[in-house]
């Protein structure tokens, strides 16, 4: 089963679907070292993708792939193992979540983390979502300090 077909749920929002497809593109890029423009074009050309926010999909995919080194440096201090020991799905979800935390400030950090956890539950290993949650939960205060000011910790 491809990532496109995994666990179809009827009430997914177009934004959630865009994140799923961006995750697929990031995963494909990590595995194949493919060209980002070709990957984006290939995903857009797929049939039966359902409704998805095409603009968000493109922003997420292009953003993560063009800035992956910077995003990796953001998440690295919060990992308990080297990047190359992460599963490709966990790494792709972390890259996507960290990018969204750092570049899409209009999306509340809790929504970003929840979306990343849901993606990890859908596509990752058994407890991968717990790892993703832990890493992004540590990263969020660093990237979203204004959202955390005044909060009891």
VENDAMO-V498761 format. One record per backbone hydrogen bond with DSSP energy under -1.0 kcal/mol. NH is the residue of the N-H (numbers start at 1). CO is the residue of the C=O. E is the energy in kcal/mol with one decimal. If there is no record, write none. Layout:
nh: [NH	NH]
co: [CO	CO]
e: [E	E]
This chain:
nh: [12	17	18	19	20	21	22	23	24	25	26	27	28	29	30	31	32	33	39	40	41	42	43	44	45	46	53	54	57	58	59	60	61	62	63	64	65	66	67	71	72	73	74	75	76	78	79	85	86	91	92	93	94	95	96	97	98	99	100	101	102	103	104	107	112	113	114	115	116	117	118	119	120	121	122	123	124	131	132	133	134	135	136	137	138	139	140	143	144	147	148	149	151]
co: [9	13	14	15	16	17	18	19	20	21	22	23	24	25	26	27	28	29	35	36	37	38	39	40	41	43	14	52	53	54	55	56	57	58	59	60	61	62	63	67	68	69	70	71	72	75	76	82	83	87	88	89	90	91	92	93	94	95	96	97	98	99	100	104	108	109	110	111	112	113	114	115	116	117	118	119	120	127	128	129	130	131	132	133	134	135	136	139	140	144	145	145	148]
e: [-1.1	-2.5	-1.8	-1.9	-2.3	-2.3	-2.4	-2.7	-2.1	-2.2	-2.7	-2.9	-2.7	-2.4	-2.5	-2.4	-2.8	-2.1	-2.4	-2.6	-2.4	-2.7	-2.4	-2.5	-1.7	-1.1	-2.1	-1.2	-2.7	-2.3	-2.5	-2.8	-2.7	-2.6	-2.2	-2.7	-2.4	-2.4	-1.6	-2.3	-2.8	-1.9	-1.2	-1.9	-2.4	-1.9	-1.7	-1.9	-1.9	-2.6	-2.1	-2.7	-2.7	-2.7	-2.3	-3.0	-2.9	-2.3	-2.4	-2.5	-2.1	-2.5	-1.9	-1.9	-2.0	-2.6	-2.4	-2.8	-2.3	-2.7	-2.5	-2.3	-2.4	-2.5	-2.3	-2.8	-2.0	-1.3	-2.6	-2.4	-2.3	-2.4	-2.6	-2.4	-1.4	-1.8	-2.5	-2.0	-3.0	-1.4	-1.1	-1.4	-2.1]
